[in-house]
Amino acid sequence: MNYARQQKDPKKSGIGFLVVVLLHIGLGYLFVTGLGHSAIEVLKQPLETKLIEEVKPPDAPPPPPPPKLAPPPPPFIPMPDIQVRTAPSANAITAVTTQRPAEPPPPPAPPAVKHEPVVVPAVIDANNNCRKPEYPAVSRRMEETGTVVLNFLIGTDGRVAESRVETSSGHPRLDEAAKSAMELCKFKPGTVDGKPEQTWARIKYTWTLQ
């Protein structure tokens, strides 16, 4: 017998579906005709109202008294840590080091002293026969006298390179006669730090009548 074929028979499935439809139609009709009429009659009856007395809630009990709190304990203060230091004995070695102490900085160098050259002026050579200036005839007749100061630039060879009158005697003839005569003299050259250098020589000559 084929069980799968029996379960898929369309005739039996259609009959079951028709029965279900008819059952729903019958229930709908009964609800519309009978139950609907009963519901309308119930709504037509008079409504009864009753006053319900309001129920007051019971009085609330008084609040409980606040609890008594015990006083707090005193604060804890720790004892201070006291350290007793003892003086080291005379034989105790406190520290040993091999590092040499820092040397003090050297003293500042003295300020440089400016070197002043040693200058020795030129002078007339004593071995030289320097001719004495001749008194001008006009100046002698007019009795002119005075002192003249002359400057001579002496070279390293001892000769006069330049001459000039520093202070006049008051008579130009006497000044020129003295300068011309002294220019022919031989001088000992001057030195700077011991070395012969070209230097100036200052000579004073006085004219007097004898």
N, CA, C and O of each residue as an XYZ file, in Angstrom:
840
protein
N       0.855     -1.182      0.000
C       0.000      0.000      0.000
C       0.891      1.233      0.000
O       1.822      1.329      0.800
N       0.611      2.172     -0.891
C       1.434      3.394     -1.016
C       0.890      4.445     -0.071
O      -0.174      5.014     -0.311
N       1.655      4.714      1.052
C       1.182      5.663      2.072
C       1.318      7.093      1.582
O       0.441      7.905      1.877
N       2.333      7.437      0.874
C       2.534      8.807      0.389
C       1.454      9.196     -0.575
O       1.051     10.359     -0.570
N       0.961      8.323     -1.390
C      -0.116      8.612     -2.328
C      -1.422      8.836     -1.622
O      -2.198      9.701     -2.029
N      -1.705      8.052     -0.528
C      -2.929      8.211      0.231
C      -2.973      9.561      0.913
O      -4.047     10.152      1.029
N      -1.817     10.075      1.376
C      -1.802     11.361      2.082
C      -2.030     12.509      1.123
O      -2.504     13.554      1.567
N      -1.729     12.394     -0.154
C      -1.842     13.491     -1.103
C      -3.122     13.397     -1.936
O      -3.145     13.912     -3.054
N      -4.200     12.753     -1.433
C      -5.453     12.617     -2.181
C      -6.172     13.941     -2.174
O      -6.465     14.433     -1.085
N      -6.488     14.572     -3.315
C      -7.109     15.919     -3.342
C      -8.564     15.893     -2.931
O      -9.045     16.924     -2.461
N      -9.240     14.909     -3.051
C     -10.667     14.876     -2.686
C     -10.846     15.033     -1.196
O     -11.687     15.803     -0.735
N     -10.060     14.308     -0.459
C     -10.191     14.406      1.001
C      -9.766     15.773      1.495
O     -10.352     16.261      2.461
N      -8.783     16.420      0.890
C      -8.344     17.749      1.305
C      -9.416     18.775      1.021
O      -9.586     19.691      1.826
N     -10.139     18.683     -0.056
C     -11.194     19.647     -0.398
C     -12.366     19.525      0.545
O     -12.933     20.553      0.915
N     -12.767     18.341      0.958
C     -13.898     18.136      1.890
C     -13.576     18.765      3.227
O     -14.434     19.403      3.837
N     -12.336     18.592      3.697
C     -11.970     19.177      5.010
C     -12.003     20.695      4.981
O     -12.415     21.324      5.956
N     -11.589     21.270      3.911
C     -11.576     22.727      3.806
C     -12.996     23.267      3.771
O     -13.245     24.317      4.362
N     -13.957     22.593      3.099
C     -15.359     23.034      3.018
C     -16.019     22.972      4.376
O     -16.801     23.861      4.712
N     -15.734     21.952      5.172
C     -16.308     21.842      6.525
C     -15.875     22.998      7.381
O     -16.683     23.533      8.140
N     -14.659     23.393      7.289
C     -14.144     24.512      8.111
C     -14.821     25.807      7.729
O     -15.136     26.620      8.598
N     -15.051     26.015      6.438
C     -15.707     27.259      5.992
C     -17.132     27.306      6.509
O     -17.568     28.343      7.007
N     -17.868     26.212      6.403
C     -19.253     26.212      6.872
C     -19.313     26.450      8.364
O     -20.220     27.130      8.844
N     -18.379     25.912      9.096
C     -18.373     26.106     10.556
C     -18.184     27.570     10.908
O     -18.828     28.052     11.840
N     -17.331     28.294     10.204
C     -17.105     29.724     10.475
C     -18.327     30.544     10.121
O     -18.641     31.507     10.821
N     -19.040     30.184      9.033
C     -20.236     30.939      8.640
C     -21.320     30.773      9.694
O     -22.001     31.744     10.022
N     -21.498     29.581     10.229
C     -22.527     29.367     11.249
C     -22.238     30.138     12.506
O     -23.147     30.725     13.093
N     -21.026     30.151     12.925
C     -20.667     30.888     14.137
C     -20.864     32.382     13.934
O     -21.230     33.081     14.879
N     -20.638     32.877     12.761
C     -20.827     34.303     12.504
C     -22.290     34.672     12.547
O     -22.638     35.740     13.050
N     -23.134     33.842     12.046
C     -24.568     34.147     12.056
C     -25.114     34.178     13.461
O     -25.860     35.087     13.827
N     -24.742     33.177     14.255
C     -25.203     33.159     15.644
C     -24.725     34.398     16.402
O     -25.463     34.920     17.237
N     -23.568     34.857     16.147
C     -23.054     36.026     16.870
C     -23.808     37.275     16.487
O     -24.068     38.131     17.333
N     -24.171     37.394     15.190
C     -24.857     38.618     14.747
C     -26.292     38.628     15.243
O     -26.749     39.698     15.644
N     -27.045     37.532     15.252
C     -28.478     37.524     15.592
C     -28.705     37.442     17.081
O     -29.539     38.189     17.591
N     -28.048     36.618     17.783
C     -28.358     36.364     19.184
C     -27.532     37.185     20.137
O     -28.090     37.916     20.955
N     -26.245     37.094     20.062
C     -25.363     37.777     21.017
C     -25.429     39.271     20.865
O     -25.252     39.982     21.854
N     -25.673     39.784     19.688
C     -25.780     41.234     19.484
C     -27.024     41.766     20.140
O     -26.977     42.843     20.735
N     -28.158     41.051     20.061
C     -29.391     41.506     20.690
C     -29.269     41.519     22.190
O     -29.769     42.434     22.844
N     -28.614     40.520     22.750
C     -28.449     40.475     24.212
C     -27.610     41.618     24.702
O     -27.880     42.144     25.782
N     -26.615     42.025     23.973
C     -25.742     43.117     24.399
C     -26.472     44.419     24.421
O     -26.196     45.259     25.277
N     -27.452     44.637     23.458
C     -28.219     45.897     23.436
C     -29.122     45.969     24.619
O     -29.255     47.040     25.210
N     -29.779     44.845     25.016
C     -30.670     44.852     26.159
C     -29.922     45.138     27.445
O     -30.439     45.815     28.333
N     -28.769     44.651     27.541
C     -27.995     44.916     28.763
C     -27.695     46.380     28.893
O     -27.747     46.909     30.004
N     -27.381     47.072     27.801
C     -27.044     48.495     27.852
C     -28.246     49.344     28.164
O     -28.075     50.448     28.682
N     -29.576     48.854     27.853
C     -30.773     49.628     28.125
C     -31.157     49.617     29.579
O     -31.965     50.466     29.954
N     -30.680     48.770     30.423
C     -31.032     48.721     31.848
C     -30.499     49.970     32.545
O     -29.452     50.495     32.165
N     -31.249     50.470     33.608
C     -30.800     51.682     34.336
C     -29.509     51.422     35.072
O     -29.251     50.342     35.604
N     -28.673     52.528     35.074
C     -27.375     52.459     35.746
C     -27.532     52.888     37.179
O     -28.184     53.897     37.447
N     -26.970     52.172     38.090
C     -27.005     52.481     39.511
C     -25.640     53.063     39.920
O     -24.573     52.541     39.596
N     -25.753     54.186     40.658
C     -24.535     54.848     41.160
C     -24.511     54.774     42.657
O     -25.560     54.904     43.287
N     -23.367     54.573     43.252
C     -23.166     54.509     44.686
C     -21.988     55.422     45.067
O     -20.946     55.432     44.412
N     -22.193     56.187     46.148
C     -21.135     57.048     46.681
C     -20.265     56.248     47.620
O     -20.754     55.636     48.570
N     -19.059     56.256     47.370
C     -18.116     55.517     48.204
C     -17.398     56.519     49.079
O     -16.750     57.442     48.587
N     -17.517     56.332     50.361
C     -16.866     57.258     51.312
C     -15.352     57.127     51.192
O     -14.757     56.050     51.147
N     -14.796     58.326     51.144
C     -13.325     58.373     51.007
C     -12.691     57.836     52.270
O     -13.047     58.239     53.377
N     -11.794     56.968     52.108
C     -11.101     56.350     53.228
C      -9.841     57.161     53.505
O      -8.966     57.276     52.647
N      -9.755     57.722     54.711
C      -8.578     58.518     55.092
C      -7.443     57.581     55.486
O      -7.643     56.595     56.194
N      -6.303     57.899     55.032
C      -5.157     57.060     55.439
C      -4.861     57.273     56.914
O      -5.058     58.379     57.417
N      -4.411     56.287     57.598
C      -4.085     56.433     59.026
C      -2.956     57.446     59.230
O      -2.100     57.643     58.367
N      -2.991     58.084     60.413
C      -1.939     59.079     60.724
C      -0.574     58.403     60.742
O      -0.387     57.292     61.238
N       0.389     59.168     60.152
C       1.767     58.626     60.110
C       2.364     58.663     61.502
O       2.163     59.639     62.225
N       3.083     57.644     61.897
C       3.697     57.639     63.240
C       4.780     58.711     63.334
O       5.404     59.051     62.329
N       5.005     59.242     64.526
C       6.054     60.277     64.685
C       7.419     59.689     64.339
O       7.670     58.502     64.548
N       8.314     60.560     63.796
C       9.663     60.054     63.422
C      10.432     59.629     64.653
O      10.252     60.216     65.720
N      11.257     58.657     64.541
C      12.033     58.194     65.705
C      13.061     59.247     66.111
O      13.537     59.995     65.257
N      13.406     59.321     67.370
C      14.410     60.297     67.835
C      15.767     59.989     67.190
O      16.083     58.835     66.902
N      16.580     61.068     66.964
C      17.904     60.837     66.336
C      18.780     59.992     67.245
O      18.737     60.137     68.466
N      19.554     59.133     66.667
C      20.404     58.276     67.503
C      21.516     59.107     68.163
O      22.004     60.082     67.592
N      21.890     58.708     69.340
C      22.964     59.378     70.068
C      24.310     58.838     69.573
O      24.595     57.643     69.639
N      25.120     59.774     69.075
C      26.427     59.398     68.553
C      27.472     59.488     69.648
O      27.527     60.460     70.402
N      28.274     58.488     69.717
C      29.342     58.491     70.725
C      30.434     59.485     70.306
O      30.703     59.620     69.113
N      31.068     60.185     71.259
C      32.129     61.149     70.900
C      33.288     60.428     70.197
O      33.633     59.300     70.550
N      33.891     61.104     69.184
C      35.001     60.452     68.450
C      36.207     60.256     69.357
O      36.417     61.035     70.287
N      36.986     59.243     69.101
C      38.185     59.007     69.927
C      39.208     60.109     69.691
O      39.193     60.721     68.623
N      40.083     60.384     70.627
C      41.111     61.422     70.448
C      42.041     61.049     69.306
O      42.305     59.868     69.078
N      42.548     62.061     68.577
C      43.447     61.761     67.445
C      44.735     61.102     67.922
O      45.240     61.369     69.013
N      45.240     60.233     67.058
C      46.469     59.515     67.385
C      47.679     60.350     66.976
O      47.838     60.672     65.799
N      48.511     60.694     67.916
C      49.724     61.481     67.652
C      50.911     60.553     67.851
O      51.172     60.110     68.969
N      51.646     60.248     66.755
C      52.790     59.340     66.923
C      53.921     60.008     67.684
O      54.092     61.226     67.624
N      54.658     59.237     68.368
C      55.809     59.751     69.107
C      56.908     60.143     68.127
O      57.169     59.404     67.178
N      57.565     61.299     68.335
C      58.646     61.708     67.415
C      59.836     60.766     67.516
O      60.182     60.246     68.577
N      60.455     60.575     66.319
C      61.627     59.720     66.242
C      62.854     60.538     66.607
O      63.287     61.387     65.828
N      63.406     60.297     67.753
C      64.545     61.064     68.255
C      65.801     60.249     68.026
O      65.935     59.120     68.497
N      66.738     60.871     67.270
C      68.017     60.230     67.019
C      69.095     60.914     67.833
O      69.239     62.136     67.795
N      69.821     60.146     68.543
C      70.898     60.661     69.393
C      72.205     60.476     68.657
O      72.601     59.355     68.338
N      72.874     61.591     68.388
C      74.151     61.556     67.679
C      75.279     61.650     68.692
O      75.290     62.517     69.566
N      76.202     60.758     68.552
C      77.354     60.759     69.447
C      78.556     61.321     68.711
O      78.739     61.072     67.520
N      79.360     62.068     69.417
C      80.549     62.672     68.820
C      81.553     61.582     68.465
O      81.771     60.660     69.251
N      82.165     61.681     67.282
C      83.148     60.651     66.908
C      84.369     60.712     67.810
O      84.786     61.774     68.270
N      84.908     59.561     68.038
C      86.087     59.498     68.890
C      87.289     60.083     68.176
O      87.281     60.281     66.961
N      88.315     60.351     68.953
C      89.508     60.989     68.381
C      90.218     60.074     67.407
O      90.878     60.564     66.490
N      90.109     58.759     67.568
C      90.815     57.813     66.712
C      89.986     57.359     65.516
O      90.453     56.584     64.681
N      88.741     57.855     65.442
C      87.866     57.402     64.362
C      88.259     58.095     63.061
O      88.582     59.283     63.054
N      88.228     57.339     61.955
C      88.512     57.879     60.625
C      87.165     58.101     59.940
O      86.444     57.152     59.632
N      86.850     59.347     59.713
C      85.536     59.670     59.142
C      85.500     59.437     57.635
O      84.512     58.901     57.133
N      86.527     59.814     56.907
C      86.523     59.633     55.453
C      87.946     59.597     54.956
O      88.846     60.219     55.520
N      88.124     58.859     53.896
C      89.433     58.759     53.261
C      89.251     59.115     51.792
O      88.403     58.539     51.110
N      90.035     60.053     51.312
C      89.943     60.461     49.922
C      91.338     60.563     49.335
O      92.302     60.911     50.017
N      91.417     60.250     48.050
C      92.697     60.349     47.345
C      92.721     61.523     46.387
O      93.710     61.729     45.684
N      91.648     62.295     46.349
C      91.586     63.432     45.435
C      92.358     64.608     46.009
O      92.180     64.980     47.169
N      93.215     65.186     45.182
C      94.010     66.318     45.633
C      93.146     67.564     45.677
O      92.281     67.751     44.821
N      93.370     68.410     46.657
C      92.583     69.655     46.705
C      92.884     70.533     45.512
O      93.986     70.528     44.964
N      91.877     71.281     45.132
C      92.043     72.155     43.972
C      93.056     73.248     44.264
O      93.024     73.886     45.316
N      93.950     73.447     43.315
C      94.969     74.467     43.499
C      94.371     75.846     43.247
O      93.532     76.010     42.361
N      94.798     76.829     44.016
C      94.262     78.183     43.810
C      94.692     78.719     42.458
O      95.765     78.372     41.965
N      93.867     79.560     41.854
C      94.231     80.105     40.542
C      95.476     80.974     40.653
O      95.702     81.611     41.682
N      96.283     81.002     39.600
C      97.492     81.826     39.643
C      97.143     83.301     39.757
O      96.099     83.735     39.270
N      98.000     84.060     40.389
C      97.722     85.500     40.524
C      97.723     86.169     39.159
O      98.428     85.729     38.251
N      96.942     87.223     39.009
C      96.904     87.901     37.716
C      98.265     88.487     37.365
O      99.023     88.936     38.225
N      98.535     88.463     36.083
C      99.815     88.986     35.613
C      99.857     90.499     35.809
O      98.852     91.180     35.602
N     101.000     91.020     36.203
C     101.092     92.481     36.387
C     100.904     93.178     35.051
O     101.254     92.631     34.005
N     100.359     94.370     35.083
C     100.158     95.093     33.824
C     101.480     95.342     33.118
O     102.504     95.610     33.746
N     101.431     95.247     31.818
C     102.641     95.438     31.023
C     103.137     96.873     31.163
O     102.377     97.832     31.026
N     104.394     96.988     31.433
C     105.005     98.304     31.583
C     105.466     98.769     30.214
O     106.242     98.101     29.531
N     104.973     99.912     29.843
C     105.344    100.454     28.545
C     106.819    100.855     28.566
O     107.279    101.594     29.436
N     107.526    100.345     27.588
C     108.961    100.615     27.524
C     109.201    102.015     26.975
O     108.758    102.363     25.881
N     109.905    102.792     27.758
C     110.306    104.122     27.312
C     111.727    104.043     26.761
O     112.656    103.693     27.490
N     111.898    104.361     25.500
C     113.257    104.279     24.929
C     114.200    105.284     25.605
O     113.812    106.395     25.967
N     115.419    104.854     25.753
C     116.455    105.707     26.344
C     117.137    106.462     25.202
O     117.791    105.865     24.347
N     116.971    107.789     25.207
C     117.494    108.623     24.131
C     118.661    109.461     24.683
O     118.516    110.172     25.677
N     119.806    109.360     24.021
C     120.986    110.190     24.364
C     121.210    111.168     23.214
O     121.535    110.741     22.106
N     121.039    112.498     23.456
C     121.161    113.464     22.362
C     122.609    113.587     21.869
O     123.557    113.226     22.566
N     122.741    114.097     20.667
C     124.071    114.302     20.079
C     124.748    115.504     20.742
O     124.077    116.437     21.183
N     126.064    115.474     20.808
C     126.867    116.554     21.395
C     128.045    116.843     20.468
O     128.401    116.033     19.612
N     128.635    118.013     20.663
C     129.788    118.393     19.850
C     130.968    117.504     20.229
O     131.245    117.296     21.410
N     131.645    116.995     19.240
C     132.793    116.129     19.473
C     133.950    116.975     20.004
O     134.369    117.941     19.366
N     134.462    116.600     21.183
C     135.529    117.394     21.792
C     136.823    117.303     20.997
O     137.659    118.203     21.075
N     136.999    116.233     20.236
C     138.218    116.068     19.455
C     138.191    116.894     18.173
O     139.211    117.002     17.492
N     137.091    117.455     17.845
C     136.965    118.228     16.617
C     137.256    119.699     16.918
O     136.735    120.254     17.886
N     138.061    120.307     16.112
C     138.373    121.726     16.277
C     137.261    122.571     15.685
O     137.325    123.015     14.539
N     136.228    122.780     16.515
C     135.069    123.565     16.074
C     135.432    125.054     16.163
O     135.866    125.530     17.212
N     135.250    125.776     15.062
C     135.630    127.184     15.030
C     134.603    128.011     15.776
O     133.400    127.801     15.625
N     135.074    128.949     16.580
C     134.222    129.848     17.335
C     133.593    130.860     16.380
O     134.276    131.373     15.495
N     132.293    131.156     16.547
C     131.659    132.125     15.650
C     132.316    133.519     15.762
O     132.653    133.953     16.864
N     132.496    134.215     14.633
C     133.080    135.548     14.612
C     131.992    136.592     14.832
O     130.890    136.493     14.293
N     132.333    137.595     15.640
C     131.394    138.665     15.956
C     131.211    139.533     14.707
O     132.199    140.025     14.161
N     130.002    139.729     14.253
C     129.812    140.571     13.088
C     130.279    142.012     13.386
O     130.005    142.536     14.465
N     130.978    142.650     12.435
C     131.528    143.999     12.648
C     130.436    145.009     12.912
O     130.587    145.867     13.782
N     129.335    144.927     12.181
C     128.237    145.881     12.374
C     127.652    145.718     13.767
O     127.369    146.712     14.436
N     127.464    144.466     14.220
C     126.899    144.208     15.547
C     127.840    144.690     16.647
O     127.389    145.135     17.703
N     129.187    144.598     16.392
C     130.125    145.071     17.402
C     130.044    146.598     17.512
O     130.021    147.145     18.615
N     130.001    147.304     16.327
C     129.924    148.739     16.388
C     128.651    149.187     17.074
O     128.649    150.188     17.791
N     127.559    148.449     16.860
C     126.276    148.823     17.465
C     126.105    148.200     18.839
O     125.055    148.331     19.469
N     127.148    147.522     19.295
C     127.161    146.902     20.622
C     125.935    145.999     20.834
O     125.241    146.092     21.847
N     125.696    145.133     19.859
C     124.585    144.165     19.970
C     125.070    142.922     20.729
O     126.111    142.348     20.409
N     124.309    142.532     21.714
C     124.621    141.334     22.498
C     123.341    140.511     22.687
O     122.238    140.976     22.401
N     123.515    139.302     23.166
C     122.353    138.458     23.441
C     122.685    136.963     23.376
O     123.805    136.574     23.043
N     121.677    136.129     23.703
C     121.847    134.663     23.709
C     120.877    134.053     22.711
O     119.681    134.344     22.724
N     121.410    133.209     21.855
C     120.611    132.524     20.850
C     120.609    131.024     21.149
O     121.633    130.465     21.543
N     119.447    130.369     20.960
C     119.304    128.919     21.151
C     119.068    128.302     19.785
O     118.134    128.675     19.074
N     119.942    127.334     19.419
C     119.889    126.704     18.107
C     119.591    125.217     18.241
O     119.993    124.583     19.216
N     118.880    124.657     17.250
C     118.607    123.219     17.178
C     119.244    122.671     15.910
O     119.095    123.233     14.825
N     119.974    121.534     16.076
C     120.645    120.889     14.955
C     120.213    119.417     14.888
O     120.222    118.710     15.895
N     119.836    118.973     13.685
C     119.525    117.565     13.458
C     120.816    116.880     13.041
O     121.363    117.169     11.976
N     121.306    115.964     13.888
C     122.591    115.314     13.669
C     122.341    113.908     13.143
O     121.584    113.140     13.737
N     122.987    113.574     12.014
C     122.855    112.249     11.446
C     123.736    111.234     12.153
O     124.460    111.579     13.088
N     123.679    109.985     11.712
C     124.480    108.928     12.337
C     125.967    109.083     12.021
O     126.811    108.457     12.662
N     126.283    109.920     11.030
C     127.687    110.161     10.716
C     128.269    111.335     11.498
O     129.448    111.656     11.351
N     127.432    111.986     12.342
C     127.901    113.092     13.158
C     127.841    114.442     12.484
O     128.295    115.428     13.065
N     127.302    114.530     11.291
C     127.222    115.806     10.594
C     125.821    116.397     10.717
O     124.844    115.683     10.942
N     125.744    117.755     10.558
C     124.480    118.471     10.677
C     123.671    118.266      9.410
O     124.137    118.562      8.310
N     122.475    117.766      9.568
C     121.583    117.572      8.419
C     120.586    118.709      8.289
O     120.126    119.016      7.189
N     120.244    119.349      9.435
C     119.265    120.436      9.403
C     119.519    121.319     10.613
O     119.967    120.829     11.649
N     119.234    122.643     10.498
C     119.426    123.567     11.620
C     118.289    124.581     11.625
O     117.687    124.874     10.592
N     118.009    125.117     12.835
C     116.959    126.126     12.971
C     117.184    126.900     14.261
O     117.835    126.409     15.183
N     116.640    128.116     14.321
C     116.747    128.974     15.494
C     115.533    128.726     16.382
O     114.397    128.943     15.961
N     115.775    128.268     17.620
C     114.683    128.041     18.562
C     114.311    129.330     19.288
O     113.136    129.688     19.367
N     115.332    130.034     19.824
C     115.101    131.295     20.532
C     116.110    132.320     20.012
O     117.316    132.077     20.064
N     115.632    133.462     19.512
C     116.506    134.488     18.944
C     117.174    135.312     20.047
O     116.654    135.460     21.153
N     118.327    135.828     19.702
C     119.038    136.730     20.619
C     118.492    138.150     20.576
O     118.877    139.003     21.376
N     117.608    138.385     19.650
C     117.061    139.729     19.454
C     117.721    140.468     18.314
O     117.324    141.581     17.966
N     118.749    139.833     17.725
C     119.460    140.452     16.622
C     119.673    139.376     15.556
O     120.420    138.424     15.783
N     119.037    139.515     14.418
C     119.141    138.481     13.385
C     120.570    138.260     12.917
O     120.921    137.130     12.578
N     121.426    139.312     12.883
C     122.791    139.118     12.436
C     123.552    138.195     13.368
O     124.343    137.367     12.918
N     123.314    138.335     14.673
C     123.989    137.458     15.638
C     123.478    136.019     15.518
O     124.254    135.071     15.639
N     122.162    135.856     15.279
C     121.582    134.498     15.161
C     122.159    133.777     13.947
O     122.520    132.604     14.038
N     122.249    134.468     12.812
C     122.731    133.829     11.596
C     124.222    133.530     11.687
O     124.673    132.501     11.184
N     125.005    134.422     12.329
C     126.443    134.176     12.460
C     126.702    132.956     13.335
O     127.602    132.170     13.037
N     125.943    132.782     14.396
C     126.127    131.619     15.281
C     125.719    130.337     14.575
O     126.411    129.325     14.684
N     124.607    130.366     13.855
C     124.135    129.159     13.181
C     125.095    128.712     12.082
O     125.357    127.518     11.942
N     125.625    129.660     11.296
C     126.529    129.310     10.207
C     127.828    128.715     10.735
O     128.367    127.787     10.132
N     128.341    129.231     11.849
C     129.600    128.725     12.396
C     129.413    127.342     13.006
O     130.298    126.498     12.863
N     128.262    127.068     13.701
C     128.043    125.778     14.380
C     127.712    124.660     13.397
O     127.923    123.485     13.700
N     127.197    125.017     12.225
C     126.876    123.984     11.249
C     128.130    123.276     10.740
O     128.036    122.162     10.224
N     129.317    123.909     10.878
C     130.555    123.310     10.393
C     131.207    122.400     11.422
O     132.218    121.759     11.135
N     130.646    122.342     12.593
C     131.238    121.509     13.645
C     130.884    120.049     13.420
O     129.887    119.730     12.772
N     131.702    119.181     13.955
C     131.467    117.726     13.915
C     130.887    117.296     15.265
O     131.397    117.680     16.318
N     129.822    116.499     15.224
C     129.096    116.090     16.426
C     129.263    114.590     16.651
O     129.550    113.819     15.736
N     129.069    114.219     17.911
C     128.991    112.803     18.269
C     127.514    112.407     18.169
O     126.694    112.959     18.903
N     127.144    111.462     17.280
C     125.716    111.171     17.048
C     125.030    110.656     18.317
O     125.652    110.023     19.170
N     123.764    110.940     18.409
C     122.973    110.468     19.531
C     122.576    109.000     19.362
O     122.728    108.425     18.285
N     122.062    108.400     20.449
C     121.667    106.977     20.438
C     120.267    106.825     21.023
O     119.818    107.636     21.834
N     119.577    105.742     20.579
C     118.272    105.341     21.120
C     118.409    103.898     21.563
O     118.606    103.004     20.740
N     118.304    103.671     22.873
C     118.525    102.348     23.466
C     119.906    101.807     23.079
O     120.061    100.615     22.814
N     120.913    102.703     23.050
C     122.284    102.301     22.783
C     122.652    102.198     21.326
O     123.810    101.927     21.009
N     121.697    102.408     20.415
C     121.977    102.310     18.992
C     122.024    103.708     18.397
O     121.175    104.536     18.728
N     123.015    104.007     17.505
C     123.104    105.333     16.869
C     121.846    105.638     16.064
O     121.421    104.840     15.230
N     121.269    106.779     16.320
C     120.061    107.214     15.629
C     120.190    108.692     15.286
O     120.977    109.412     15.900
N     119.432    109.132     14.323
C     119.384    110.552     13.966
C     118.581    111.291     15.032
O     117.398    111.010     15.225
N     119.216    112.232     15.722
C     118.577    112.945     16.818
C     118.850    114.447     16.704
O     119.687    114.904     15.926
N     118.092    115.193     17.528
C     118.260    116.649     17.550
C     119.190    117.013     18.712
O     119.147    116.409     19.784
N     120.040    118.031     18.459
C     120.944    118.575     19.485
C     120.587    120.047     19.711
O     120.353    120.795     18.761
N     120.549    120.445     20.973
C     120.176    121.827     21.334
C     121.423    122.528     21.882
O     122.035    122.066     22.844
N     121.793    123.669     21.244
C     123.006    124.408     21.623
C     122.626    125.867     21.891
O     121.896    126.500     21.129
N     123.150    126.362     22.997
C     122.930    127.767     23.389
C     124.255    128.520     23.236
O     125.299    128.073     23.713
N     124.187    129.677     22.556
C     125.407    130.485     22.371
C     125.096    131.930     22.777
O     124.069    132.495     22.400
N     126.038    132.520     23.575
C     125.850    133.875     24.091
C     126.903    134.810     23.472
O     128.103    134.539     23.483
N     126.392    135.914     22.939
C     127.273    136.950     22.354
C     127.502    138.030     23.435
O     126.564    138.599     23.994
N     128.821    138.282     23.703
C     129.196    139.334     24.654
C     130.364    140.138     24.079
O     131.188    139.601     23.338
N     130.428    141.431     24.424
C     131.505    142.310     23.985
C     132.625    142.311     25.031
O     132.346    142.434     26.224
N     133.870    142.178     24.609
C     134.994    142.171     25.545
C     135.710    143.545     25.482
O     136.691    143.763     26.193
